[in-house]
Amino acid sequence: MKKLFTLLLIGCTFSPFAQCDDSFFPFTEGVSFEQTAYDKKGKQQGKSMSKVISVDGSSAVVKNVYFDKKGEEMADGEYTIICEGNTIKMDFNNFIPEGMLDQYGDAEVSVEGDFITIPDNLQAGQALPDGTGTITIKMTSSAAMNITMDMTITDRKVEKKETLDTPAGSFESFKITQTTIMKMNMMGMNKTTETSAASWYTKGVGMVRNENYDKKGNLMGYTLLTSFNK
């Protein structure tokens, strides 16, 4: 699968005085981390290996390499994290449910959307801004089969602060919940689905766990931080 990650940078400025050291991401060049995806029964489905390849003032560029459950490389790409004031802005692509696009094989996938923000002063009960994005899937076999998915990430809320144990270590984290509404258009037919997710973030590390649920609240799968190296 060829992935083309594109951001719509609307109203973004880059502040050289951003307090990046206190944010929910490692703004240090050379930091690497691994996140492993599992199904609802805990069976490994794949993983991504990431590395901060450059830090320029208040922005960090991260390279991702994706592997399937057999350990074979599937795709790679880069995304940017912005630190602005007391808030980080993350690539919309990070919020696409794990494995959602795997079924489209070698199709060309492009993603464009807002940055999703996380301030560094999280507290239980806090509401966070919504985000929107569009996924376009161009099938190599037939242009008539192209698919467009419009996604809205809403109801983002900080639920609580807790310590989370992972294979990469024990982390004091904030749990953030959200709802994702996806409207899919394929060959003139429209379908809307709604899912929810919970993510745990740690300062200086980023996301240490993510869980995805169906509209009934049943766990569909999760991603876990399995390695973190400074």
LINVENJO-V676478 format. One record per run of one state. SS is the DSSP state (helix for helix, strand for strand, loop for the rest). FROM is the first residue (numbers start at 1). LEN is the number of residues. Records with the same first field share a line. If there is no record, write none. Layout:
SS: FROM-LEN, FROM-LEN
This chain:
loop: 1-1, 6-14, 23-9, 40-4, 57-2, 69-4, 85-2, 91-1, 96-6, 105-3, 114-2, 120-7, 128-3, 139-4, 146-1, 167-2, 187-2, 203-3, 214-5, 230-1
strand: 2-4, 32-8, 44-13, 59-10, 73-12, 87-4, 108-6, 116-4, 127-1, 131-8, 147-20, 169-18, 189-14, 206-8, 219-11
helix: 20-3, 92-4, 102-3, 143-3
